[in-house]
Amino acid sequence: MKDPVRIVITGAAGQIAYLLMHPLCNGDIFGKDQTIILHLFNTTRRMTALQGLIMEIVDSNYPLLKNIISTDSEQIAFQDVDFAIFLGSVPRKDATHRKELLNDNVKIFQSQGIALDKFAKKTVKVLVVSNPANTNCYILARCAPSIPRENFTCLTHLDHNRARTQIASRLQVLPDTIKNIIIWGNHSSTVFPDVHFATVSIDNRKTSVYEAVQNDNWLRDDFIAAVRKRGGDIIAARKLTSSISVAKAIVDHLKSWWYGTNENEWISMGVISDGSYGVEKGLVFSYPVQIKNGKISIVQNLKLDNWSIEMIDKTHKELIEEKHDALQKIHLIMTTNLVKLQTIEQLSPLVLRVLGCNPSPMTLQGTNTYLIGKGRNRLLLDAGQGVPAYVDELKNTMKKNNIGLQAILITHWHPDHIYGIKDVLKLIDKPDLPVFKRKLFEMPDLKKLQTYGMPDNPDEVANFTFINNGTEQFNIETAGAHLKAIHTPGHTTDHLCFWLEEEQALFSGDTILGQGTTEFEDLYDYLNSLRLILKMSPKRIYPGHGPVVENPQQTLEHYISHRQQRNNQILDALKQSNDGLDPNEITKIVYTDLSEGLFHAACHNVCNHLQMLEKENLVCFNDQNKKWSLRVNSS
């Protein structure tokens, strides 16, 4: 027997999962020698029903089934899984509008995508079944950036089977005599079942479906309508969604992925578009695919007539609209789902956070500043952006706790960390209070300084006492706390983190955030800084923005993995281009779902990735056309 594969099924208490259990546990999908471990996930209120399913599975005595894990925890559900089958969602009802269904499911797939990214194996193979399947899969992939794009699929084999059924009924043949039907686009009322390349065997003679049917009007009208309406017709008749046919289509999809497709034959799958047939890159679009050794390849160079192109364009446009609707919903969730932080909060006996009162898409809830120590005079780490509300909060906090300041420590030159220095010094009426910062030996780009509204030299914002950490150690003590400065370039060249010895904790500035990921000036240096921090094994991290990081190792590993994934995406984009690409073009390919306001920051990150890849001799820049290409020996 082979070592077990772990399979998570969401919505496991539902009817489709119930029907899927026997083929999964009986070896009908992965083979009679492949053992499995099931992770069955459902909402808390459905756990009793899930236990009933488990009782039935156990009573069936499947020898290939080594264990069953039932849970309502996303972490337990996705931990180390090899396959993820997404059945759980808000169900479609007879009168449910598709857009309503999408809005209801965005939050589910955003949350599960984040969990998938954190806990599943990076080789996990993903199948999204619940509708709207294409866009649910898109959301899932967007929220799991460290998992290869080719590992995400959605179910359109159901449409494939329905199309075969309609043709088989028309020609009075068995469905398995029909090969190479194509399902293009969205699993919706715009789906395009295409038989232009399909064949059928009649009396042991292979012929094209078009020739066998001999009725273009039926193929263009009634046939397509029957496939598109089939799900709705079933709901109208049963008052329930399709179940048996969906379970069978899942089996077909997984078997093809596991064993591969026959030579010169293809099936239909929703996969992440690489731009084939003019479809926007990044969309989850149903294509004809062939599979070999687990690798899915889109069938290329099919000659399409104008009518087929129009049909594909309609379903393509619908998916673009769904994508925009989903991104709007995700943006709304993100802005409302940032962890709520108290303006003033005692985080530990030694650390008191005062929020900078400057929330924005880039600063999240605002810049975190920290009062550190136990005594009368304490250390202030970072000074905010100079927002009057912050100065008031800091004043009230210091008065309430009867504390003053011993010194100010600055993590880096960005304005949301240093512009408040003068206001703080004025507040405490100590213009000569020491303000420690690492010196900028290379000035940032002038355009960037102008964007931030900074002077030509940020080191002149205040009368800094400069730390030259690297050639000499900088340590500072206050009552109850010992801090050590650590040079962590990458986000900026002057960036410092501070190690709090008593707590084995790190003040990370903007190298690590409490939510999301950060931008950087030099990716090569940034990754080295992350690896340095990883070796230090901090027990907790106090970030420059967002909540305290209580799982530092997992967060650091995620940051490193995320950046490596971006490198791979950029290299993949360059592989598709003969003439090279400029940073704007690469950004549009890699960040397919980016809001306009964040495009500049994303393009900046892409440039940094390119510079790192150039240092590693993987890419090169063409001075003539101002574009980047793969080095000849890097492919």
Buried (B, 14 or more C-beta within 10 A) or exposed (E): EEEBBBBBBBBBBBBBBBBBBBBBBBBEBBEEEBBBBBBBBBEEEBBEEBEEBBEEBEEEEBEBBBEBBBBBEBEBBBBEBBBBBBBBBBBBEEEBEBEEBBBBBBBBBBBBBBBBBBBBBEEBBBBBBBBBBBBBBBBBBBBBBBBBBBBBBBBBBBBBBBBBBBBBEBBEBEBEBBBBBBBBBBBBEBBBBBBBBBBBBEEEEEEBBBEBBEEEEBBEEEBBEBBBEBBBEBBEEEEEBBBEBBBBBBBBBBBBBBEBBEEEEBBBBBBBBBBBBEBBBBBBBBBBBBBEEEEBBBBEEBEBEEEBEEBBBBBBBBBEBBBEBBBEBBEEBBEEEBEEBEBBBEBBEBBBBBBBBBBEEBBBBBBBBBBBBEEEEBBBBBBBBBBEBBBEBBBEBBEEBEBEBBBBBBBBBBBBBBBBBBBBBEBBEEEEBBBBBBEBEEBBEEEEBEEBEBEEEBBEBBEBBBBEBEEEEBEBEBBEBEBBBBBBBBBBBBBBBBBBEBBEBBBBBBBBBBBEBBBBBBBBBBBBBBEBBBEEEBEBBBBBBBBBBEEBEEBBBBBBBEBEBBBBBBBBBBEEBEEBBBBEBBBBBBBBBBEEEEBEBBBBBBBBBBBBBBEEEBBBBEEEEEBBBBBEEBE
